[in-house]
Amino acid sequence: MNTFGKRIKNLRQKMGLTQVELGKMLNVTDLAVTKWESDASLPNTITLIKIADYFNVSIDYLLCRKYISYISSGNNVVKIHEKYPYNLSPEDIERLINYLRDIGFDIDRLIKKIKESSK
């Protein structure tokens, strides 16, 4: 089950940040980040907005109210719908995209095709 703590930890690690670095960017202590990641507490509203803006995700996503994430491939961004039947995590989706790329799929072309068909 996804939690706020798991989501923020995943986003932080994806950006290659330590808890100390994220804390400095948000003007909080690394202990506050540790508490968030262990689901011992939640940030205040202003900090929650800063986190969502920094990681380019919705507050609903952070609070696990919706399963909407964004996956980037080059200049393209694909919105992963909340009702995706396999309920893959953003990490699983990235692994899937990388696997498809490794076996020869042109991911950028596929993303463009999907975006064009949804217009």
OpenMM code with the backbone's topology and positions (N, CA, C; nanometers):
from openmm import Vec3, app, unit

residues = "MET ASN THR PHE GLY LYS ARG ILE LYS ASN LEU ARG GLN LYS MET GLY LEU THR GLN VAL GLU LEU GLY LYS MET LEU ASN VAL THR ASP LEU ALA VAL THR LYS TRP GLU SER ASP ALA SER LEU PRO ASN THR ILE THR LEU ILE LYS ILE ALA ASP TYR PHE ASN VAL SER ILE ASP TYR LEU LEU CYS ARG LYS TYR ILE SER TYR ILE SER SER GLY ASN ASN VAL VAL LYS ILE HIS GLU LYS TYR PRO TYR ASN LEU SER PRO GLU ASP ILE GLU ARG LEU ILE ASN TYR LEU ARG ASP ILE GLY PHE ASP ILE ASP ARG LEU ILE LYS LYS ILE LYS GLU SER SER LYS".split()
positions = [
    Vec3(0.0831, -0.1180, 0.0000),
    Vec3(0.0000, 0.0000, 0.0000),
    Vec3(0.0882, 0.1252, 0.0000),
    Vec3(0.0526, 0.2204, -0.0853),
    Vec3(0.1268, 0.3455, -0.0888),
    Vec3(0.0872, 0.4337, 0.0278),
    Vec3(0.1847, 0.5059, 0.0776),
    Vec3(0.1617, 0.6032, 0.1835),
    Vec3(0.2333, 0.7309, 0.1448),
    Vec3(0.2016, 0.8390, 0.2143),
    Vec3(0.2725, 0.9640, 0.1910),
    Vec3(0.4227, 0.9418, 0.2073),
    Vec3(0.4602, 0.8726, 0.3144),
    Vec3(0.6020, 0.8493, 0.3411),
    Vec3(0.6723, 0.7765, 0.2284),
    Vec3(0.6086, 0.6715, 0.1761),
    Vec3(0.6690, 0.5959, 0.0660),
    Vec3(0.6813, 0.6819, -0.0586),
    Vec3(0.5785, 0.7615, -0.0842),
    Vec3(0.5810, 0.8446, -0.2048),
    Vec3(0.6891, 0.9517, -0.1972),
    Vec3(0.7010, 1.0183, -0.0838),
    Vec3(0.8015, 1.1240, -0.0751),
    Vec3(0.9421, 1.0645, -0.0772),
    Vec3(0.9608, 0.9499, -0.0133),
    Vec3(1.0920, 0.8847, -0.0150),
    Vec3(1.1291, 0.8454, -0.1575),
    Vec3(1.0336, 0.7894, -0.2305),
    Vec3(1.0590, 0.7506, -0.3685),
    Vec3(1.0936, 0.8717, -0.4542),
    Vec3(1.0186, 0.9785, -0.4402),
    Vec3(1.0449, 1.0993, -0.5186),
    Vec3(1.1819, 1.1572, -0.4842),
    Vec3(1.2142, 1.1594, -0.3555),
    Vec3(1.3446, 1.2119, -0.3117),
    Vec3(1.4579, 1.1298, -0.3698),
    Vec3(1.4461, 0.9966, -0.3607),
    Vec3(1.5513, 0.9088, -0.4113),
    Vec3(1.5645, 0.9191, -0.5627),
    Vec3(1.4507, 0.9330, -0.6311),
    Vec3(1.4524, 0.9482, -0.7760),
    Vec3(1.5324, 1.0708, -0.8184),
    Vec3(1.5264, 1.1755, -0.7369),
    Vec3(1.5999, 1.2988, -0.7659),
    Vec3(1.7441, 1.2921, -0.7146),
    Vec3(1.7789, 1.1818, -0.6479),
    Vec3(1.9146, 1.1664, -0.5967),
    Vec3(1.9449, 1.2564, -0.4780),
    Vec3(1.8435, 1.2884, -0.4005),
    Vec3(1.8606, 1.3774, -0.2860),
    Vec3(1.8698, 1.2986, -0.1559),
    Vec3(1.9462, 1.3506, -0.0625),
    Vec3(1.9463, 1.2956, 0.0727),
    Vec3(1.8342, 1.3635, 0.1507),
    Vec3(1.8046, 1.3093, 0.2675),
    Vec3(1.7043, 1.3728, 0.3533),
    Vec3(1.7500, 1.5125, 0.3951),
    Vec3(1.8790, 1.5274, 0.4196),
    Vec3(1.9341, 1.6577, 0.4583),
    Vec3(1.9149, 1.7585, 0.3452),
    Vec3(1.9466, 1.7179, 0.2215),
    Vec3(1.9329, 1.8082, 0.1067),
    Vec3(1.7876, 1.8499, 0.0847),
    Vec3(1.6963, 1.7537, 0.0930),
    Vec3(1.5549, 1.7870, 0.0759),
    Vec3(1.5088, 1.8806, 0.1874),
    Vec3(1.5517, 1.8514, 0.3088),
    Vec3(1.5162, 1.9375, 0.4212),
    Vec3(1.5626, 2.0807, 0.4006),
    Vec3(1.6851, 2.0978, 0.3522),
    Vec3(1.7378, 2.2328, 0.3277),
    Vec3(1.6558, 2.3047, 0.2211),
    Vec3(1.6186, 2.2325, 0.1150),
    Vec3(1.5398, 2.2942, 0.0084),
    Vec3(1.4026, 2.3390, 0.0576),
    Vec3(1.3490, 2.2651, 0.1542),
    Vec3(1.2150, 2.2952, 0.2047),
    Vec3(1.2183, 2.3774, 0.3332),
    Vec3(1.3398, 2.4089, 0.3793),
    Vec3(1.3587, 2.4848, 0.5026),
    Vec3(1.3015, 2.4119, 0.6247),
    Vec3(1.3288, 2.2801, 0.6293),
    Vec3(1.2917, 2.1973, 0.7447),
    Vec3(1.4135, 2.1127, 0.7814),
    Vec3(1.4081, 2.0473, 0.8948),
    Vec3(1.5201, 1.9627, 0.9366),
    Vec3(1.5134, 1.8267, 0.8666),
    Vec3(1.6276, 1.7588, 0.8645),
    Vec3(1.6283, 1.6228, 0.8096),
    Vec3(1.5447, 1.5301, 0.8984),
    Vec3(1.5314, 1.5631, 1.0266),
    Vec3(1.4465, 1.4843, 1.1163),
    Vec3(1.2997, 1.4929, 1.0724),
    Vec3(1.2578, 1.6103, 1.0268),
    Vec3(1.1201, 1.6248, 0.9764),
    Vec3(1.0994, 1.5349, 0.8550),
    Vec3(1.1968, 1.5331, 0.7648),
    Vec3(1.1874, 1.4477, 0.6453),
    Vec3(1.1825, 1.3009, 0.6868),
    Vec3(1.2650, 1.2629, 0.7833),
    Vec3(1.2641, 1.1252, 0.8340),
    Vec3(1.1260, 1.0883, 0.8885),
    Vec3(1.0661, 1.1779, 0.9641),
    Vec3(0.9327, 1.1516, 1.0204),
    Vec3(0.8284, 1.1370, 0.9099),
    Vec3(0.8380, 1.2203, 0.8063),
    Vec3(0.7433, 1.2080, 0.6945),
    Vec3(0.7590, 1.0729, 0.6266),
    Vec3(0.8849, 1.0367, 0.5988),
    Vec3(0.9113, 0.9130, 0.5252),
    Vec3(0.8740, 0.7884, 0.6050),
    Vec3(0.8726, 0.7992, 0.7360),
    Vec3(0.8321, 0.6849, 0.8188),
    Vec3(0.6840, 0.6938, 0.8567),
    Vec3(0.6140, 0.7889, 0.7969),
    Vec3(0.4710, 0.8104, 0.8221),
    Vec3(0.4403, 0.8414, 0.9682),
    Vec3(0.5376, 0.9022, 1.0368),
    Vec3(0.5163, 0.9420, 1.1759),
    Vec3(0.4495, 1.0794, 1.1848),
    Vec3(0.4614, 1.1585, 1.0768),
    Vec3(0.3964, 1.2897, 1.0734),
    Vec3(0.3798, 1.3332, 0.9286),
    Vec3(0.3071, 1.4415, 0.9105),
    Vec3(0.2871, 1.5010, 0.7784),
    Vec3(0.3355, 1.6454, 0.7821),
    Vec3(0.3785, 1.6989, 0.6683),
    Vec3(0.4197, 1.8394, 0.6657),
    Vec3(0.2984, 1.9320, 0.6763),
    Vec3(0.3243, 2.0574, 0.7112),
    Vec3(0.2148, 2.1546, 0.7125),
    Vec3(0.1740, 2.1865, 0.5682),
    Vec3(0.0658, 2.2583, 0.5537),
    Vec3(0.0083, 2.2845, 0.4218),
    Vec3(0.1051, 2.3578, 0.3292),
    Vec3(0.1714, 2.4591, 0.3790),
    Vec3(0.2649, 2.5367, 0.2965),
    Vec3(0.3781, 2.4472, 0.2474),
    Vec3(0.4324, 2.3652, 0.3358),
    Vec3(0.5412, 2.2748, 0.2980),
    Vec3(0.4919, 2.1687, 0.2009),
    Vec3(0.3712, 2.1212, 0.2195),
    Vec3(0.3134, 2.0223, 0.1285),
    Vec3(0.3042, 2.0795, -0.0131),
    Vec3(0.2638, 2.2044, -0.0247),
    Vec3(0.2577, 2.2703, -0.1554),
    Vec3(0.3974, 2.2806, -0.2155),
    Vec3(0.4964, 2.3172, -0.1345),
    Vec3(0.6351, 2.3263, -0.1828),
    Vec3(0.6841, 2.1908, -0.2337),
    Vec3(0.6507, 2.0840, -0.1609),
    Vec3(0.6921, 1.9486, -0.2008),
    Vec3(0.6285, 1.9125, -0.3347),
    Vec3(0.4981, 1.9364, -0.3472),
    Vec3(0.4275, 1.9048, -0.4719),
    Vec3(0.4864, 1.9836, -0.5883),
    Vec3(0.5122, 2.1119, -0.5671),
    Vec3(0.5707, 2.1946, -0.6731),
    Vec3(0.7109, 2.1477, -0.7096),
    Vec3(0.7916, 2.1180, -0.6093),
    Vec3(0.9297, 2.0765, -0.6357),
    Vec3(0.9347, 1.9470, -0.7166),
    Vec3(0.8524, 1.8494, -0.6789),
    Vec3(0.8547, 1.7196, -0.7467),
    Vec3(0.7585, 1.7125, -0.8656),
    Vec3(0.6878, 1.8233, -0.8921),
    Vec3(0.5950, 1.8309, -1.0048),
    Vec3(0.4884, 1.7211, -0.9991),
    Vec3(0.4288, 1.7050, -0.8825),
    Vec3(0.3189, 1.6098, -0.8627),
    Vec3(0.2051, 1.6831, -0.7926),
    Vec3(0.0882, 1.6228, -0.7918),
    Vec3(-0.0255, 1.6859, -0.7245),
    Vec3(-0.0229, 1.6542, -0.5744),
    Vec3(-0.0880, 1.7384, -0.4990),
    Vec3(-0.1023, 1.7117, -0.3558),
    Vec3(-0.1852, 1.5855, -0.3358),
    Vec3(-0.2865, 1.5659, -0.4199),
    Vec3(-0.3656, 1.4423, -0.4128),
    Vec3(-0.2764, 1.3202, -0.4305),
    Vec3(-0.1803, 1.3287, -0.5222),
    Vec3(-0.0881, 1.2165, -0.5426),
    Vec3(-0.0057, 1.1936, -0.4158),
    Vec3(0.0498, 1.3004, -0.3597),
    Vec3(0.1317, 1.2860, -0.2388),
    Vec3(0.0528, 1.2246, -0.1236),
    Vec3(-0.0726, 1.2636, -0.1116),
    Vec3(-0.1553, 1.2158, -0.0006),
    Vec3(-0.2282, 1.0859, -0.0329),
    Vec3(-0.1917, 1.0247, -0.1458),
    Vec3(-0.2458, 0.8942, -0.1865),
    Vec3(-0.3968, 0.8976, -0.2097),
    Vec3(-0.4465, 1.0125, -0.2481),
    Vec3(-0.5895, 1.0224, -0.2797),
    Vec3(-0.6157, 0.9836, -0.4246),
    Vec3(-0.5140, 0.9912, -0.5064),
    Vec3(-0.5264, 0.9525, -0.6469),
    Vec3(-0.3962, 0.8875, -0.6889),
    Vec3(-0.4093, 0.7945, -0.7823),
    Vec3(-0.2890, 0.7339, -0.8385),
    Vec3(-0.2627, 0.7994, -0.9731),
    Vec3(-0.2095, 0.9184, -0.9672),
    Vec3(-0.1715, 0.9881, -1.0892),
    Vec3(-0.0268, 1.0298, -1.0719),
    Vec3(0.0528, 0.9896, -1.1649),
    Vec3(0.1929, 1.0256, -1.1633),
    Vec3(0.2301, 1.0653, -1.3047),
    Vec3(0.3485, 1.1150, -1.3208),
    Vec3(0.3942, 1.1554, -1.4525),
    Vec3(0.5265, 1.0873, -1.4793),
    Vec3(0.5409, 1.0344, -1.6000),
    Vec3(0.6643, 0.9696, -1.6407),
    Vec3(0.7214, 1.0496, -1.7565),
    Vec3(0.8483, 1.0851, -1.7482),
    Vec3(0.9117, 1.1620, -1.8541),
    Vec3(0.9960, 1.0731, -1.9423),
    Vec3(0.9941, 1.1027, -2.0693),
    Vec3(1.0815, 1.0372, -2.1653),
    Vec3(1.1259, 1.1455, -2.2614),
    Vec3(1.2477, 1.1911, -2.2457),
    Vec3(1.2924, 1.3038, -2.3266),
    Vec3(1.2097, 1.4256, -2.2906),
    Vec3(1.1541, 1.4890, -2.3927),
    Vec3(1.0705, 1.6069, -2.3696),
    Vec3(0.9241, 1.5716, -2.3486),
    Vec3(0.8913, 1.4426, -2.3543),
    Vec3(0.7527, 1.4000, -2.3414),
    Vec3(0.7205, 1.3616, -2.1982),
    Vec3(0.6004, 1.3922, -2.1573),
    Vec3(0.5526, 1.3523, -2.0254),
    Vec3(0.4235, 1.2744, -2.0455),
    Vec3(0.4174, 1.1559, -1.9852),
    Vec3(0.2987, 1.0723, -1.9964),
    Vec3(0.2292, 1.0707, -1.8615),
    Vec3(0.1022, 1.1015, -1.8613),
    Vec3(0.0233, 1.0972, -1.7383),
    Vec3(-0.0266, 0.9547, -1.7207),
    Vec3(0.0016, 0.8962, -1.6057),
    Vec3(-0.0426, 0.7606, -1.5763),
    Vec3(-0.1767, 0.7719, -1.5037),
    Vec3(-0.2798, 0.7186, -1.5623),
    Vec3(-0.4155, 0.7354, -1.5099),
    Vec3(-0.4363, 0.6565, -1.3815),
    Vec3(-0.5199, 0.7099, -1.2949),
    Vec3(-0.5455, 0.6483, -1.1648),
    Vec3(-0.6098, 0.5112, -1.1755),
    Vec3(-0.6741, 0.4788, -1.2858),
    Vec3(-0.7410, 0.3500, -1.2984),
    Vec3(-0.6607, 0.2522, -1.3838),
    Vec3(-0.5323, 0.2733, -1.3959),
    Vec3(-0.4482, 0.1816, -1.4721),
    Vec3(-0.4668, 0.0420, -1.4126),
    Vec3(-0.5049, -0.0563, -1.4949),
    Vec3(-0.5521, -0.1847, -1.4411),
    Vec3(-0.4514, -0.2633, -1.3574),
    Vec3(-0.3236, -0.2417, -1.3767),
    Vec3(-0.2263, -0.3212, -1.3022),
    Vec3(-0.1766, -0.2506, -1.1770),
    Vec3(-0.2220, -0.1292, -1.1549),
    Vec3(-0.1849, -0.0532, -1.0361),
    Vec3(-0.0337, -0.0544, -1.0120),
    Vec3(0.0420, -0.0281, -1.1178),
    Vec3(0.1872, -0.0252, -1.1069),
    Vec3(0.2318, 0.1020, -1.0368),
    Vec3(0.3375, 0.0898, -0.9604),
    Vec3(0.3951, 0.2076, -0.8967),
    Vec3(0.4708, 0.2862, -1.0037),
    Vec3(0.5012, 0.4141, -0.9773),
    Vec3(0.5811, 0.4899, -1.0737),
    Vec3(0.7150, 0.4220, -1.1043),
    Vec3(0.7738, 0.3561, -1.0037),
    Vec3(0.9009, 0.2866, -1.0257),
    Vec3(0.8812, 0.1686, -1.1213),
    Vec3(0.7713, 0.0942, -1.1029),
    Vec3(0.7416, -0.0183, -1.1918),
    Vec3(0.7221, 0.0300, -1.3348),
    Vec3(0.6530, 0.1422, -1.3506),
    Vec3(0.6281, 0.1965, -1.4842),
    Vec3(0.7592, 0.2395, -1.5483),
    Vec3(0.8466, 0.3012, -1.4715),
    Vec3(0.9770, 0.3399, -1.5255),
    Vec3(1.0568, 0.2170, -1.5668),
    Vec3(1.0525, 0.1108, -1.4856),
    Vec3(1.1228, -0.0127, -1.5223),
    Vec3(1.0639, -0.0709, -1.6501),
    Vec3(0.9322, -0.0660, -1.6630),
    Vec3(0.8665, -0.1151, -1.7836),
    Vec3(0.9109, -0.0349, -1.9055),
    Vec3(0.9120, 0.0975, -1.8927),
    Vec3(0.9564, 0.1824, -2.0034),
    Vec3(1.1011, 0.1511, -2.0392),
    Vec3(1.1872, 0.1367, -1.9394),
    Vec3(1.3281, 0.1045, -1.9663),
    Vec3(1.3427, -0.0320, -2.0314),
    Vec3(1.2633, -0.1288, -1.9872),
    Vec3(1.2670, -0.2625, -2.0466),
    Vec3(1.2248, -0.2559, -2.1931),
    Vec3(1.1159, -0.1858, -2.2200),
    Vec3(1.0694, -0.1718, -2.3586),
    Vec3(1.1754, -0.1034, -2.4446),
    Vec3(1.2410, -0.0022, -2.3896),
    Vec3(1.3476, 0.0667, -2.4627),
    Vec3(1.4639, -0.0305, -2.4882),
    Vec3(1.4992, -0.1107, -2.3860),
    Vec3(1.6101, -0.2063, -2.3990),
    Vec3(1.5857, -0.3114, -2.5064),
    Vec3(1.4595, -0.3506, -2.5254),
    Vec3(1.4323, -0.4535, -2.6262),
    Vec3(1.3984, -0.3943, -2.7628),
    Vec3(1.4173, -0.2630, -2.7763),
    Vec3(1.4098, -0.2027, -2.9082),
    Vec3(1.2913, -0.1137, -2.9387),
    Vec3(1.2028, -0.0925, -2.8437),
    Vec3(1.0896, -0.0039, -2.8705),
    Vec3(1.1354, 0.1417, -2.8691),
    Vec3(1.0837, 0.2194, -2.9619),
    Vec3(1.1105, 0.3628, -2.9667),
    Vec3(1.0067, 0.4310, -2.8778),
    Vec3(1.0406, 0.4490, -2.7524),
    Vec3(0.9469, 0.4995, -2.6526),
    Vec3(0.8974, 0.6392, -2.6881),
    Vec3(0.9873, 0.7264, -2.7340),
    Vec3(0.9455, 0.8620, -2.7691),
    Vec3(0.8407, 0.8598, -2.8801),
    Vec3(0.8612, 0.7744, -2.9800),
    Vec3(0.7651, 0.7630, -3.0903),
    Vec3(0.6308, 0.7109, -3.0395),
    Vec3(0.6347, 0.6113, -2.9513),
    Vec3(0.5112, 0.5563, -2.8955),
    Vec3(0.4352, 0.6609, -2.8135),
    Vec3(0.5068, 0.7379, -2.7354),
    Vec3(0.4434, 0.8423, -2.6546),
    Vec3(0.3773, 0.9460, -2.7448),
    Vec3(0.4488, 0.9877, -2.8508),
    Vec3(0.3913, 1.0852, -2.9445),
    Vec3(0.2652, 1.0291, -3.0090),
    Vec3(0.2695, 0.9018, -3.0459),
    Vec3(0.1539, 0.8383, -3.1095),
    Vec3(0.0341, 0.8355, -3.0141),
    Vec3(0.0591, 0.8034, -2.8891),
    Vec3(-0.0474, 0.8009, -2.7884),
    Vec3(-0.1061, 0.9405, -2.7695),
    Vec3(-0.0185, 1.0412, -2.7614),
    Vec3(-0.0661, 1.1781, -2.7422),
    Vec3(-0.1486, 1.2245, -2.8613),
    Vec3(-0.1055, 1.1885, -2.9829),
    Vec3(-0.1792, 1.2280, -3.1035),
    Vec3(-0.3157, 1.1609, -3.1089),
    Vec3(-0.3229, 1.0357, -3.0676),
    Vec3(-0.4500, 0.9631, -3.0747),
    Vec3(-0.5504, 1.0105, -2.9701),
    Vec3(-0.5022, 1.0800, -2.8672),
    Vec3(-0.5940, 1.1267, -2.7628),
    Vec3(-0.6466, 1.2670, -2.7906),
    Vec3(-0.6047, 1.3276, -2.9015),
    Vec3(-0.6505, 1.4639, -2.9354),
    Vec3(-0.7882, 1.4615, -2.9949),
] * unit.nanometer
topology = app.Topology()
chain = topology.addChain("A")
for resn in residues:
    res = topology.addResidue(resn, chain)
    for name in ("N", "CA", "C"):
        topology.addAtom(name, app.Element.getBySymbol(name[0]), res)
